[in-house]
Amino acid sequence: MSATTVDMTEFELTDFNGDHDFDSDIHIVAPQGSAGFVATMLSVAGRTLRKFVRSPQLIVLGTVQGAMFLLIFRYVFGGNMQPGEVPYVDLLVPGFVVGSVLFGGMMTAAGVAEDMEQGFFDRLRSLPVSRTALVAGRAVADTGVLAWTLAVTAGVGFLVGFRIHGSPTEALAAFGLCLIFGFAFVWLFVVMGLVAGTAQGAQGMSMLVFPLTFVSSAYVPVGSMPGWMQPIANNQPVTAMVNAVRSLVLGDPSLAGLSRSTGHYVVVALAWSLGLVLVFAPIAVARYRRS
């Protein structure tokens, strides 16, 4: 090949055989730094939410599943419940809404595992961005999806007779508590998805968390359980959150058979939520780095 000279506005390149070097005053510098934490987190969250919206079957499944189970508990089991001063439905719906956090977690675990299988995380790892922000984006998005699920479940609850006894402010605070609780548990399900590696395995692992819902005050009073089970039910996060949410929506903890103030149960619920994040968020990020 003969020597060739290509004149360009900013630099001159000679001899495609490599006999000459670049003759230019231009210095080509590789990009430095990385995208900001918030920008990265919001980008990943937006992608996850768009994927959810573009999958109608996920929306229908999440809506129908919650409504179906609520109807079963309301009309199949509820007839045998004699809670006391308030109708059973007013005790059931707050507990069921809190329990929906764990039911929705199956979708989170499966979604994370699916992203791993499809190589999405591998592509993200090649970018100069915060690894923590990548995982946090997924957690934020799934919390947004959870907000929709909880709102639909609460709406179905109103249709089957649930009524709020507290103030509107207390009701909104109860919904906010459920979202905080959901955000905390999302980190656990993210860990499960990363560990499982497959959607089927993640769904199986997430089933291990469901007993927390049933061994709690969500559906029946803890006092009705066997003596050896009551300490377990009283000292786990689902019961703490159910007690707080019920206290808020009923406006009086005593209506739910609780002996302490609403503030006490809210603080305990927030402490559990913070503890879950502090434990499982670092594990999720570390596992993501190694996966």
RAFEN-V877389 format. One record per backbone hydrogen bond with DSSP energy under -0.5 kcal/mol. CO is the residue of the C=O (numbers start at 1). NH is the residue of the N-H. If there is no record, write none. Layout:
# RAFEN-V877389
CO:NH / CO:NH
This chain:
# RAFEN-V877389
4:15 / 5:7 / 6:8 / 6:13 / 10:25 / 11:8 / 12:23 / 13:6 / 15:18 / 15:20 / 22:24 / 23:12 / 26:28 / 27:29 / 36:40 / 37:41 / 38:42 / 39:43 / 40:44 / 41:45 / 42:46 / 43:47 / 44:48 / 45:49 / 46:50 / 47:51 / 48:52 / 49:53 / 50:54 / 52:55 / 54:56 / 55:58 / 55:59 / 56:60 / 57:61 / 58:62 / 59:63 / 60:64 / 61:65 / 62:66 / 63:67 / 64:68 / 65:69 / 66:70 / 67:71 / 68:72 / 69:73 / 70:74 / 71:75 / 72:76 / 72:77 / 73:78 / 77:80 / 78:81 / 87:90 / 87:91 / 88:91 / 88:92 / 89:93 / 91:95 / 92:96 / 93:97 / 94:98 / 95:99 / 96:100 / 97:101 / 98:101 / 99:102 / 99:103 / 100:104 / 101:105 / 102:106 / 103:106 / 104:107 / 104:108 / 105:109 / 106:110 / 107:111 / 108:112 / 109:113 / 110:114 / 111:115 / 112:116 / 113:117 / 114:118 / 115:120 / 115:121 / 116:119 / 119:123 / 120:124 / 121:125 / 122:126 / 123:126 / 124:127 / 127:129 / 128:35 / 130:134 / 131:135 / 132:136 / 133:137 / 134:138 / 135:139 / 136:140 / 137:141 / 138:142 / 139:143 / 140:144 / 141:145 / 142:146 / 143:147 / 144:148 / 145:149 / 146:150 / 147:151 / 148:152 / 149:153 / 150:154 / 151:155 / 152:156 / 153:157 / 154:158 / 155:159 / 156:160 / 157:162 / 158:161 / 167:171 / 168:172 / 169:173 / 170:174 / 171:175 / 172:176 / 173:177 / 174:178 / 175:179 / 176:180 / 177:181 / 178:182 / 179:183 / 180:184 / 181:185 / 182:186 / 183:187 / 184:187 / 184:188 / 185:189 / 186:190 / 187:191 / 188:192 / 189:193 / 190:194 / 191:195 / 192:196 / 193:197 / 198:202 / 199:203 / 200:204 / 201:205 / 202:206 / 203:207 / 205:208 / 206:209 / 206:210 / 207:210 / 209:212 / 210:213 / 210:214 / 211:215 / 214:216 / 216:220 / 221:224 / 222:225 / 226:229 / 226:230 / 227:231 / 229:233 / 230:234 / 231:235 / 233:236 / 236:240 / 237:241 / 238:242 / 239:243 / 240:244 / 241:245 / 242:246 / 243:247 / 244:248 / 245:249 / 246:250 / 247:251 / 249:165 / 249:166 / 252:255 / 253:256 / 253:258 / 254:257 / 261:265 / 262:266 / 263:267 / 264:268 / 265:269 / 266:270 / 267:271 / 268:272 / 269:273 / 270:274 / 271:275 / 272:276 / 273:277 / 274:278 / 275:279 / 276:280 / 277:281 / 279:283 / 280:284 / 281:285 / 282:286 / 283:287 / 284:288 / 285:289 / 286:290 / 287:291
